[in-house]
Amino acid sequence: MKIIIDITSVNGLNDYFVKQLRRKKLKYFVSVVPHSEAKDWEYLDLNLIYFKFEAVEFLDLASYSANNPLVY
């Protein structure tokens, strides 16, 4: 499942990021992906939760992030 981050969904985002979304009219898809899909993150822990960020207008541009579900 993909969710969209754009100017209509800024709750909880930092001010700098919100300003960039507004100024550049950016939209991103965000989804949870398996560890194997997180390119160049293979060395990290399998127990992390991996996220994929894709520019809506350019789906071939993607970035990844990982969060530890045990850290709050």
mmCIF file of the N, C-alpha and C atoms, coordinates in Angstrom:
data_MODEL
# 
_entry.id   MODEL 
# 
loop_
_atom_site.group_PDB 
_atom_site.id 
_atom_site.type_symbol 
_atom_site.label_atom_id 
_atom_site.label_alt_id 
_atom_site.label_comp_id 
_atom_site.label_asym_id 
_atom_site.label_entity_id 
_atom_site.label_seq_id 
_atom_site.pdbx_PDB_ins_code 
_atom_site.Cartn_x 
_atom_site.Cartn_y 
_atom_site.Cartn_z 
_atom_site.occupancy 
_atom_site.B_iso_or_equiv 
_atom_site.pdbx_formal_charge 
_atom_site.auth_seq_id 
_atom_site.auth_comp_id 
_atom_site.auth_asym_id 
_atom_site.auth_atom_id 
_atom_site.pdbx_PDB_model_num 
ATOM 1   N N  . MET A 1 1  ? 0.839  -1.178 0.000   1.00 0.00 ? 1  MET A N  1 
ATOM 2   C CA . MET A 1 1  ? 0.000  0.000  0.000   1.00 0.00 ? 1  MET A CA 1 
ATOM 3   C C  . MET A 1 1  ? 0.888  1.247  0.000   1.00 0.00 ? 1  MET A C  1 
ATOM 4   N N  . LYS A 1 2  ? 0.556  2.193  -0.851  1.00 0.00 ? 2  LYS A N  1 
ATOM 5   C CA . LYS A 1 2  ? 1.278  3.458  -0.917  1.00 0.00 ? 2  LYS A CA 1 
ATOM 6   C C  . LYS A 1 2  ? 0.386  4.564  -0.365  1.00 0.00 ? 2  LYS A C  1 
ATOM 7   N N  . ILE A 1 3  ? 0.996  5.465  0.385   1.00 0.00 ? 3  ILE A N  1 
ATOM 8   C CA . ILE A 1 3  ? 0.273  6.668  0.809   1.00 0.00 ? 3  ILE A CA 1 
ATOM 9   C C  . ILE A 1 3  ? 0.959  7.861  0.141   1.00 0.00 ? 3  ILE A C  1 
ATOM 10  N N  . ILE A 1 4  ? 0.236  8.939  0.005   1.00 0.00 ? 4  ILE A N  1 
ATOM 11  C CA . ILE A 1 4  ? 0.778  10.145 -0.621  1.00 0.00 ? 4  ILE A CA 1 
ATOM 12  C C  . ILE A 1 4  ? 1.118  11.168 0.449   1.00 0.00 ? 4  ILE A C  1 
ATOM 13  N N  . ILE A 1 5  ? 2.309  11.737 0.330   1.00 0.00 ? 5  ILE A N  1 
ATOM 14  C CA . ILE A 1 5  ? 2.680  12.892 1.150   1.00 0.00 ? 5  ILE A CA 1 
ATOM 15  C C  . ILE A 1 5  ? 2.709  14.084 0.213   1.00 0.00 ? 5  ILE A C  1 
ATOM 16  N N  . ASP A 1 6  ? 1.867  15.065 0.517   1.00 0.00 ? 6  ASP A N  1 
ATOM 17  C CA . ASP A 1 6  ? 1.852  16.322 -0.223  1.00 0.00 ? 6  ASP A CA 1 
ATOM 18  C C  . ASP A 1 6  ? 1.391  17.414 0.726   1.00 0.00 ? 6  ASP A C  1 
ATOM 19  N N  . ILE A 1 7  ? 1.081  18.552 0.224   1.00 0.00 ? 7  ILE A N  1 
ATOM 20  C CA . ILE A 1 7  ? 0.728  19.696 1.066   1.00 0.00 ? 7  ILE A CA 1 
ATOM 21  C C  . ILE A 1 7  ? -0.554 19.456 1.876   1.00 0.00 ? 7  ILE A C  1 
ATOM 22  N N  . THR A 1 8  ? -1.363 18.496 1.461   1.00 0.00 ? 8  THR A N  1 
ATOM 23  C CA . THR A 1 8  ? -2.593 18.211 2.205   1.00 0.00 ? 8  THR A CA 1 
ATOM 24  C C  . THR A 1 8  ? -2.378 17.226 3.349   1.00 0.00 ? 8  THR A C  1 
ATOM 25  N N  . SER A 1 9  ? -1.175 16.668 3.453   1.00 0.00 ? 9  SER A N  1 
ATOM 26  C CA . SER A 1 9  ? -0.918 15.666 4.495   1.00 0.00 ? 9  SER A CA 1 
ATOM 27  C C  . SER A 1 9  ? 0.382  15.981 5.225   1.00 0.00 ? 9  SER A C  1 
ATOM 28  N N  . VAL A 1 10 ? 0.415  17.115 5.903   1.00 0.00 ? 10 VAL A N  1 
ATOM 29  C CA . VAL A 1 10 ? 1.664  17.573 6.527   1.00 0.00 ? 10 VAL A CA 1 
ATOM 30  C C  . VAL A 1 10 ? 1.699  17.422 8.043   1.00 0.00 ? 10 VAL A C  1 
ATOM 31  N N  . ASN A 1 11 ? 0.666  16.851 8.644   1.00 0.00 ? 11 ASN A N  1 
ATOM 32  C CA . ASN A 1 11 ? 0.664  16.665 10.099  1.00 0.00 ? 11 ASN A CA 1 
ATOM 33  C C  . ASN A 1 11 ? 1.869  15.858 10.546  1.00 0.00 ? 11 ASN A C  1 
ATOM 34  N N  . GLY A 1 12 ? 2.623  16.395 11.493  1.00 0.00 ? 12 GLY A N  1 
ATOM 35  C CA . GLY A 1 12 ? 3.757  15.694 12.054  1.00 0.00 ? 12 GLY A CA 1 
ATOM 36  C C  . GLY A 1 12 ? 5.066  15.887 11.303  1.00 0.00 ? 12 GLY A C  1 
ATOM 37  N N  . LEU A 1 13 ? 5.034  16.565 10.169  1.00 0.00 ? 13 LEU A N  1 
ATOM 38  C CA . LEU A 1 13 ? 6.261  16.804 9.404   1.00 0.00 ? 13 LEU A CA 1 
ATOM 39  C C  . LEU A 1 13 ? 6.941  18.073 9.897   1.00 0.00 ? 13 LEU A C  1 
ATOM 40  N N  . ASN A 1 14 ? 8.268  18.129 9.783   1.00 0.00 ? 14 ASN A N  1 
ATOM 41  C CA . ASN A 1 14 ? 8.972  19.316 10.263  1.00 0.00 ? 14 ASN A CA 1 
ATOM 42  C C  . ASN A 1 14 ? 8.727  20.508 9.336   1.00 0.00 ? 14 ASN A C  1 
ATOM 43  N N  . ASP A 1 15 ? 8.911  21.706 9.883   1.00 0.00 ? 15 ASP A N  1 
ATOM 44  C CA . ASP A 1 15 ? 8.605  22.940 9.164   1.00 0.00 ? 15 ASP A CA 1 
ATOM 45  C C  . ASP A 1 15 ? 9.372  23.080 7.854   1.00 0.00 ? 15 ASP A C  1 
ATOM 46  N N  . TYR A 1 16 ? 10.647 22.720 7.865   1.00 0.00 ? 16 TYR A N  1 
ATOM 47  C CA . TYR A 1 16 ? 11.451 22.833 6.647   1.00 0.00 ? 16 TYR A CA 1 
ATOM 48  C C  . TYR A 1 16 ? 10.848 21.991 5.527   1.00 0.00 ? 16 TYR A C  1 
ATOM 49  N N  . PHE A 1 17 ? 10.488 20.757 5.843   1.00 0.00 ? 17 PHE A N  1 
ATOM 50  C CA . PHE A 1 17 ? 9.924  19.862 4.831   1.00 0.00 ? 17 PHE A CA 1 
ATOM 51  C C  . PHE A 1 17 ? 8.591  20.394 4.315   1.00 0.00 ? 17 PHE A C  1 
ATOM 52  N N  . VAL A 1 18 ? 7.761  20.914 5.202   1.00 0.00 ? 18 VAL A N  1 
ATOM 53  C CA . VAL A 1 18 ? 6.465  21.472 4.803   1.00 0.00 ? 18 VAL A CA 1 
ATOM 54  C C  . VAL A 1 18 ? 6.671  22.653 3.852   1.00 0.00 ? 18 VAL A C  1 
ATOM 55  N N  . LYS A 1 19 ? 7.631  23.519 4.164   1.00 0.00 ? 19 LYS A N  1 
ATOM 56  C CA . LYS A 1 19 ? 7.920  24.666 3.288   1.00 0.00 ? 19 LYS A CA 1 
ATOM 57  C C  . LYS A 1 19 ? 8.355  24.198 1.901   1.00 0.00 ? 19 LYS A C  1 
ATOM 58  N N  . GLN A 1 20 ? 9.174  23.152 1.840   1.00 0.00 ? 20 GLN A N  1 
ATOM 59  C CA . GLN A 1 20 ? 9.623  22.635 0.547   1.00 0.00 ? 20 GLN A CA 1 
ATOM 60  C C  . GLN A 1 20 ? 8.456  22.033 -0.236  1.00 0.00 ? 20 GLN A C  1 
ATOM 61  N N  . LEU A 1 21 ? 7.577  21.322 0.450   1.00 0.00 ? 21 LEU A N  1 
ATOM 62  C CA . LEU A 1 21 ? 6.392  20.768 -0.221  1.00 0.00 ? 21 LEU A CA 1 
ATOM 63  C C  . LEU A 1 21 ? 5.557  21.883 -0.839  1.00 0.00 ? 21 LEU A C  1 
ATOM 64  N N  . ARG A 1 22 ? 5.328  22.954 -0.067  1.00 0.00 ? 22 ARG A N  1 
ATOM 65  C CA . ARG A 1 22 ? 4.519  24.080 -0.551  1.00 0.00 ? 22 ARG A CA 1 
ATOM 66  C C  . ARG A 1 22 ? 5.214  24.807 -1.700  1.00 0.00 ? 22 ARG A C  1 
ATOM 67  N N  . ARG A 1 23 ? 6.462  25.150 -1.492  1.00 0.00 ? 23 ARG A N  1 
ATOM 68  C CA . ARG A 1 23 ? 7.195  25.958 -2.461  1.00 0.00 ? 23 ARG A CA 1 
ATOM 69  C C  . ARG A 1 23 ? 7.365  25.242 -3.803  1.00 0.00 ? 23 ARG A C  1 
ATOM 70  N N  . LYS A 1 24 ? 7.655  23.966 -3.738  1.00 0.00 ? 24 LYS A N  1 
ATOM 71  C CA . LYS A 1 24 ? 7.950  23.217 -4.967  1.00 0.00 ? 24 LYS A CA 1 
ATOM 72  C C  . LYS A 1 24 ? 6.798  22.332 -5.433  1.00 0.00 ? 24 LYS A C  1 
ATOM 73  N N  . LYS A 1 25 ? 5.671  22.375 -4.690  1.00 0.00 ? 25 LYS A N  1 
ATOM 74  C CA . LYS A 1 25 ? 4.485  21.579 -5.029  1.00 0.00 ? 25 LYS A CA 1 
ATOM 75  C C  . LYS A 1 25 ? 4.838  20.100 -5.207  1.00 0.00 ? 25 LYS A C  1 
ATOM 76  N N  . LEU A 1 26 ? 5.575  19.573 -4.241  1.00 0.00 ? 26 LEU A N  1 
ATOM 77  C CA . LEU A 1 26 ? 6.055  18.200 -4.305  1.00 0.00 ? 26 LEU A CA 1 
ATOM 78  C C  . LEU A 1 26 ? 5.000  17.201 -3.834  1.00 0.00 ? 26 LEU A C  1 
ATOM 79  N N  . LYS A 1 27 ? 5.065  16.005 -4.392  1.00 0.00 ? 27 LYS A N  1 
ATOM 80  C CA . LYS A 1 27 ? 4.206  14.889 -3.978  1.00 0.00 ? 27 LYS A CA 1 
ATOM 81  C C  . LYS A 1 27 ? 5.055  13.622 -3.981  1.00 0.00 ? 27 LYS A C  1 
ATOM 82  N N  . TYR A 1 28 ? 4.895  12.841 -2.936  1.00 0.00 ? 28 TYR A N  1 
ATOM 83  C CA . TYR A 1 28 ? 5.650  11.593 -2.803  1.00 0.00 ? 28 TYR A CA 1 
ATOM 84  C C  . TYR A 1 28 ? 4.716  10.447 -2.459  1.00 0.00 ? 28 TYR A C  1 
ATOM 85  N N  . PHE A 1 29 ? 5.048  9.281  -2.965  1.00 0.00 ? 29 PHE A N  1 
ATOM 86  C CA . PHE A 1 29 ? 4.448  8.052  -2.487  1.00 0.00 ? 29 PHE A CA 1 
ATOM 87  C C  . PHE A 1 29 ? 5.375  7.499  -1.414  1.00 0.00 ? 29 PHE A C  1 
ATOM 88  N N  . VAL A 1 30 ? 4.799  6.976  -0.341  1.00 0.00 ? 30 VAL A N  1 
ATOM 89  C CA . VAL A 1 30 ? 5.571  6.319  0.706   1.00 0.00 ? 30 VAL A CA 1 
ATOM 90  C C  . VAL A 1 30 ? 4.954  4.947  0.938   1.00 0.00 ? 30 VAL A C  1 
ATOM 91  N N  . SER A 1 31 ? 5.821  3.943  1.026   1.00 0.00 ? 31 SER A N  1 
ATOM 92  C CA . SER A 1 31 ? 5.324  2.591  1.276   1.00 0.00 ? 31 SER A CA 1 
ATOM 93  C C  . SER A 1 31 ? 6.337  1.818  2.115   1.00 0.00 ? 31 SER A C  1 
ATOM 94  N N  . VAL A 1 32 ? 5.831  0.839  2.828   1.00 0.00 ? 32 VAL A N  1 
ATOM 95  C CA . VAL A 1 32 ? 6.693  -0.089 3.561   1.00 0.00 ? 32 VAL A CA 1 
ATOM 96  C C  . VAL A 1 32 ? 7.092  -1.168 2.564   1.00 0.00 ? 32 VAL A C  1 
ATOM 97  N N  . VAL A 1 33 ? 8.394  -1.469 2.515   1.00 0.00 ? 33 VAL A N  1 
ATOM 98  C CA . VAL A 1 33 ? 8.898  -2.451 1.551   1.00 0.00 ? 33 VAL A CA 1 
ATOM 99  C C  . VAL A 1 33 ? 9.721  -3.513 2.270   1.00 0.00 ? 33 VAL A C  1 
ATOM 100 N N  . PRO A 1 34 ? 9.870  -4.676 1.669   1.00 0.00 ? 34 PRO A N  1 
ATOM 101 C CA . PRO A 1 34 ? 10.731 -5.702 2.267   1.00 0.00 ? 34 PRO A CA 1 
ATOM 102 C C  . PRO A 1 34 ? 12.195 -5.273 2.213   1.00 0.00 ? 34 PRO A C  1 
ATOM 103 N N  . HIS A 1 35 ? 12.961 -5.783 3.133   1.00 0.00 ? 35 HIS A N  1 
ATOM 104 C CA . HIS A 1 35 ? 14.390 -5.483 3.222   1.00 0.00 ? 35 HIS A CA 1 
ATOM 105 C C  . HIS A 1 35 ? 15.083 -5.684 1.873   1.00 0.00 ? 35 HIS A C  1 
ATOM 106 N N  . SER A 1 36 ? 14.714 -6.703 1.158   1.00 0.00 ? 36 SER A N  1 
ATOM 107 C CA . SER A 1 36 ? 15.361 -7.032 -0.118  1.00 0.00 ? 36 SER A CA 1 
ATOM 108 C C  . SER A 1 36 ? 15.145 -5.964 -1.188  1.00 0.00 ? 36 SER A C  1 
ATOM 109 N N  . GLU A 1 37 ? 14.107 -5.163 -1.050  1.00 0.00 ? 37 GLU A N  1 
ATOM 110 C CA . GLU A 1 37 ? 13.821 -4.115 -2.031  1.00 0.00 ? 37 GLU A CA 1 
ATOM 111 C C  . GLU A 1 37 ? 14.554 -2.807 -1.716  1.00 0.00 ? 37 GLU A C  1 
ATOM 112 N N  . ALA A 1 38 ? 15.058 -2.657 -0.522  1.00 0.00 ? 38 ALA A N  1 
ATOM 113 C CA . ALA A 1 38 ? 15.733 -1.424 -0.105  1.00 0.00 ? 38 ALA A CA 1 
ATOM 114 C C  . ALA A 1 38 ? 17.162 -1.416 -0.652  1.00 0.00 ? 38 ALA A C  1 
ATOM 115 N N  . LYS A 1 39 ? 17.314 -0.930 -1.857  1.00 0.00 ? 39 LYS A N  1 
ATOM 116 C CA . LYS A 1 39 ? 18.601 -0.947 -2.556  1.00 0.00 ? 39 LYS A CA 1 
ATOM 117 C C  . LYS A 1 39 ? 19.670 -0.201 -1.762  1.00 0.00 ? 39 LYS A C  1 
ATOM 118 N N  . ASP A 1 40 ? 20.830 -0.813 -1.666  1.00 0.00 ? 40 ASP A N  1 
ATOM 119 C CA . ASP A 1 40 ? 21.995 -0.275 -0.952  1.00 0.00 ? 40 ASP A CA 1 
ATOM 120 C C  . ASP A 1 40 ? 21.831 -0.245 0.567   1.00 0.00 ? 40 ASP A C  1 
ATOM 121 N N  . TRP A 1 41 ? 20.797 -0.878 1.082   1.00 0.00 ? 41 TRP A N  1 
ATOM 122 C CA . TRP A 1 41 ? 20.587 -0.949 2.530   1.00 0.00 ? 41 TRP A CA 1 
ATOM 123 C C  . TRP A 1 41 ? 20.742 -2.382 3.020   1.00 0.00 ? 41 TRP A C  1 
ATOM 124 N N  . GLU A 1 42 ? 21.276 -3.250 2.196   1.00 0.00 ? 42 GLU A N  1 
ATOM 125 C CA . GLU A 1 42 ? 21.360 -4.676 2.506   1.00 0.00 ? 42 GLU A CA 1 
ATOM 126 C C  . GLU A 1 42 ? 22.166 -4.979 3.762   1.00 0.00 ? 42 GLU A C  1 
ATOM 127 N N  . TYR A 1 43 ? 23.076 -4.089 4.126   1.00 0.00 ? 43 TYR A N  1 
ATOM 128 C CA . TYR A 1 43 ? 23.943 -4.319 5.288   1.00 0.00 ? 43 TYR A CA 1 
ATOM 129 C C  . TYR A 1 43 ? 23.228 -4.049 6.613   1.00 0.00 ? 43 TYR A C  1 
ATOM 130 N N  . LEU A 1 44 ? 22.055 -3.460 6.565   1.00 0.00 ? 44 LEU A N  1 
ATOM 131 C CA . LEU A 1 44 ? 21.334 -3.139 7.797   1.00 0.00 ? 44 LEU A CA 1 
ATOM 132 C C  . LEU A 1 44 ? 20.529 -4.327 8.306   1.00 0.00 ? 44 LEU A C  1 
ATOM 133 N N  . ASP A 1 45 ? 20.081 -4.200 9.501   1.00 0.00 ? 45 ASP A N  1 
ATOM 134 C CA . ASP A 1 45 ? 19.340 -5.234 10.229  1.00 0.00 ? 45 ASP A CA 1 
ATOM 135 C C  . ASP A 1 45 ? 18.047 -5.628 9.508   1.00 0.00 ? 45 ASP A C  1 
ATOM 136 N N  . LEU A 1 46 ? 17.792 -6.904 9.423   1.00 0.00 ? 46 LEU A N  1 
ATOM 137 C CA . LEU A 1 46 ? 16.557 -7.408 8.820   1.00 0.00 ? 46 LEU A CA 1 
ATOM 138 C C  . LEU A 1 46 ? 15.325 -7.063 9.645   1.00 0.00 ? 46 LEU A C  1 
ATOM 139 N N  . ASN A 1 47 ? 15.501 -6.741 10.928  1.00 0.00 ? 47 ASN A N  1 
ATOM 140 C CA . ASN A 1 47 ? 14.373 -6.459 11.807  1.00 0.00 ? 47 ASN A CA 1 
ATOM 141 C C  . ASN A 1 47 ? 13.889 -5.016 11.725  1.00 0.00 ? 47 ASN A C  1 
ATOM 142 N N  . LEU A 1 48 ? 14.579 -4.189 10.960  1.00 0.00 ? 48 LEU A N  1 
ATOM 143 C CA . LEU A 1 48 ? 14.135 -2.811 10.788  1.00 0.00 ? 48 LEU A CA 1 
ATOM 144 C C  . LEU A 1 48 ? 12.926 -2.768 9.855   1.00 0.00 ? 48 LEU A C  1 
ATOM 145 N N  . ILE A 1 49 ? 12.187 -1.675 9.915   1.00 0.00 ? 49 ILE A N  1 
ATOM 146 C CA . ILE A 1 49 ? 11.083 -1.445 8.989   1.00 0.00 ? 49 ILE A CA 1 
ATOM 147 C C  . ILE A 1 49 ? 11.609 -0.520 7.903   1.00 0.00 ? 49 ILE A C  1 
ATOM 148 N N  . TYR A 1 50 ? 11.491 -0.944 6.651   1.00 0.00 ? 50 TYR A N  1 
ATOM 149 C CA . TYR A 1 50 ? 12.043 -0.201 5.516   1.00 0.00 ? 50 TYR A CA 1 
ATOM 150 C C  . TYR A 1 50 ? 10.941 0.550  4.777   1.00 0.00 ? 50 TYR A C  1 
ATOM 151 N N  . PHE A 1 51 ? 11.239 1.804  4.457   1.00 0.00 ? 51 PHE A N  1 
ATOM 152 C CA . PHE A 1 51 ? 10.301 2.665  3.746   1.00 0.00 ? 51 PHE A CA 1 
ATOM 153 C C  . PHE A 1 51 ? 10.889 3.080  2.408   1.00 0.00 ? 51 PHE A C  1 
ATOM 154 N N  . LYS A 1 52 ? 10.035 3.171  1.425   1.00 0.00 ? 52 LYS A N  1 
ATOM 155 C CA . LYS A 1 52 ? 10.446 3.643  0.102   1.00 0.00 ? 52 LYS A CA 1 
ATOM 156 C C  . LYS A 1 52 ? 9.702  4.944  -0.184  1.00 0.00 ? 52 LYS A C  1 
ATOM 157 N N  . PHE A 1 53 ? 10.435 5.958  -0.600  1.00 0.00 ? 53 PHE A N  1 
ATOM 158 C CA . PHE A 1 53 ? 9.879  7.260  -0.962  1.00 0.00 ? 53 PHE A CA 1 
ATOM 159 C C  . PHE A 1 53 ? 10.075 7.440  -2.460  1.00 0.00 ? 53 PHE A C  1 
ATOM 160 N N  . GLU A 1 54 ? 8.978  7.709  -3.177  1.00 0.00 ? 54 GLU A N  1 
ATOM 161 C CA . GLU A 1 54 ? 9.044  7.891  -4.626  1.00 0.00 ? 54 GLU A CA 1 
ATOM 162 C C  . GLU A 1 54 ? 8.405  9.215  -5.004  1.00 0.00 ? 54 GLU A C  1 
ATOM 163 N N  . ALA A 1 55 ? 9.041  9.968  -5.883  1.00 0.00 ? 55 ALA A N  1 
ATOM 164 C CA . ALA A 1 55 ? 8.430  11.182 -6.412  1.00 0.00 ? 55 ALA A CA 1 
ATOM 165 C C  . ALA A 1 55 ? 7.269  10.764 -7.310  1.00 0.00 ? 55 ALA A C  1 
ATOM 166 N N  . VAL A 1 56 ? 6.074  11.315 -7.065  1.00 0.00 ? 56 VAL A N  1 
ATOM 167 C CA . VAL A 1 56 ? 4.890  10.914 -7.829  1.00 0.00 ? 56 VAL A CA 1 
ATOM 168 C C  . VAL A 1 56 ? 5.106  11.123 -9.325  1.00 0.00 ? 56 VAL A C  1 
ATOM 169 N N  . GLU A 1 57 ? 5.724  12.236 -9.692  1.00 0.00 ? 57 GLU A N  1 
ATOM 170 C CA . GLU A 1 57 ? 5.917  12.558 -11.104 1.00 0.00 ? 57 GLU A CA 1 
ATOM 171 C C  . GLU A 1 57 ? 7.044  11.750 -11.746 1.00 0.00 ? 57 GLU A C  1 
ATOM 172 N N  . PHE A 1 58 ? 7.943  11.190 -10.930 1.00 0.00 ? 58 PHE A N  1 
ATOM 173 C CA . PHE A 1 58 ? 9.111  10.473 -11.450 1.00 0.00 ? 58 PHE A CA 1 
ATOM 174 C C  . PHE A 1 58 ? 9.320  9.210  -10.619 1.00 0.00 ? 58 PHE A C  1 
ATOM 175 N N  . LEU A 1 59 ? 8.572  8.171  -10.906 1.00 0.00 ? 59 LEU A N  1 
ATOM 176 C CA . LEU A 1 59 ? 8.589  6.969  -10.080 1.00 0.00 ? 59 LEU A CA 1 
ATOM 177 C C  . LEU A 1 59 ? 9.932  6.253  -10.076 1.00 0.00 ? 59 LEU A C  1 
ATOM 178 N N  . ASP A 1 60 ? 10.786 6.544  -11.055 1.00 0.00 ? 60 ASP A N  1 
ATOM 179 C CA . ASP A 1 60 ? 12.099 5.905  -11.056 1.00 0.00 ? 60 ASP A CA 1 
ATOM 180 C C  . ASP A 1 60 ? 13.057 6.576  -10.072 1.00 0.00 ? 60 ASP A C  1 
ATOM 181 N N  . LEU A 1 61 ? 12.674 7.716  -9.503  1.00 0.00 ? 61 LEU A N  1 
ATOM 182 C CA . LEU A 1 61 ? 13.462 8.372  -8.459  1.00 0.00 ? 61 LEU A CA 1 
ATOM 183 C C  . LEU A 1 61 ? 12.951 7.904  -7.108  1.00 0.00 ? 61 LEU A C  1 
ATOM 184 N N  . ALA A 1 62 ? 13.753 7.129  -6.408  1.00 0.00 ? 62 ALA A N  1 
ATOM 185 C CA . ALA A 1 62 ? 13.322 6.572  -5.126  1.00 0.00 ? 62 ALA A CA 1 
ATOM 186 C C  . ALA A 1 62 ? 14.429 6.719  -4.096  1.00 0.00 ? 62 ALA A C  1 
ATOM 187 N N  . SER A 1 63 ? 13.997 6.833  -2.856  1.00 0.00 ? 63 SER A N  1 
ATOM 188 C CA . SER A 1 63 ? 14.908 6.898  -1.722  1.00 0.00 ? 63 SER A CA 1 
ATOM 189 C C  . SER A 1 63 ? 14.354 5.970  -0.652  1.00 0.00 ? 63 SER A C  1 
ATOM 190 N N  . TYR A 1 64 ? 15.245 5.479  0.209   1.00 0.00 ? 64 TYR A N  1 
ATOM 191 C CA . TYR A 1 64 ? 14.831 4.543  1.241   1.00 0.00 ? 64 TYR A CA 1 
ATOM 192 C C  . TYR A 1 64 ? 15.202 5.055  2.621   1.00 0.00 ? 64 TYR A C  1 
ATOM 193 N N  . SER A 1 65 ? 14.467 4.568  3.590   1.00 0.00 ? 65 SER A N  1 
ATOM 194 C CA . SER A 1 65 ? 14.733 4.885  4.993   1.00 0.00 ? 65 SER A CA 1 
ATOM 195 C C  . SER A 1 65 ? 14.400 3.644  5.796   1.00 0.00 ? 65 SER A C  1 
ATOM 196 N N  . ALA A 1 66 ? 15.016 3.534  6.970   1.00 0.00 ? 66 ALA A N  1 
ATOM 197 C CA . ALA A 1 66 ? 14.734 2.391  7.841   1.00 0.00 ? 66 ALA A CA 1 
ATOM 198 C C  . ALA A 1 66 ? 14.525 2.890  9.267   1.00 0.00 ? 66 ALA A C  1 
ATOM 199 N N  . ASN A 1 67 ? 13.543 2.320  9.930   1.00 0.00 ? 67 ASN A N  1 
ATOM 200 C CA . ASN A 1 67 ? 13.268 2.657  11.325  1.00 0.00 ? 67 ASN A CA 1 
ATOM 201 C C  . ASN A 1 67 ? 13.316 1.406  12.184  1.00 0.00 ? 67 ASN A C  1 
ATOM 202 N N  . ASN A 1 68 ? 13.771 1.581  13.404  1.00 0.00 ? 68 ASN A N  1 
ATOM 203 C CA . ASN A 1 68 ? 13.804 0.488  14.354  1.00 0.00 ? 68 ASN A CA 1 
ATOM 204 C C  . ASN A 1 68 ? 12.484 0.497  15.133  1.00 0.00 ? 68 ASN A C  1 
ATOM 205 N N  . PRO A 1 69 ? 11.667 -0.541 15.004  1.00 0.00 ? 69 PRO A N  1 
ATOM 206 C CA . PRO A 1 69 ? 10.360 -0.556 15.680  1.00 0.00 ? 69 PRO A CA 1 
ATOM 207 C C  . PRO A 1 69 ? 10.479 -0.665 17.206  1.00 0.00 ? 69 PRO A C  1 
ATOM 208 N N  . LEU A 1 70 ? 11.659 -0.973 17.716  1.00 0.00 ? 70 LEU A N  1 
ATOM 209 C CA . LEU A 1 70 ? 11.842 -1.092 19.172  1.00 0.00 ? 70 LEU A CA 1 
ATOM 210 C C  . LEU A 1 70 ? 12.216 0.232  19.826  1.00 0.00 ? 70 LEU A C  1 
ATOM 211 N N  . VAL A 1 71 ? 12.478 1.254  19.032  1.00 0.00 ? 71 VAL A N  1 
ATOM 212 C CA . VAL A 1 71 ? 12.854 2.570  19.559  1.00 0.00 ? 71 VAL A CA 1 
ATOM 213 C C  . VAL A 1 71 ? 11.685 3.520  19.357  1.00 0.00 ? 71 VAL A C  1 
ATOM 214 N N  . TYR A 1 72 ? 11.267 4.150  20.426  1.00 0.00 ? 72 TYR A N  1 
ATOM 215 C CA . TYR A 1 72 ? 10.110 5.059  20.343  1.00 0.00 ? 72 TYR A CA 1 
ATOM 216 C C  . TYR A 1 72 ? 10.568 6.486  20.391  1.00 0.00 ? 72 TYR A C  1 
# 
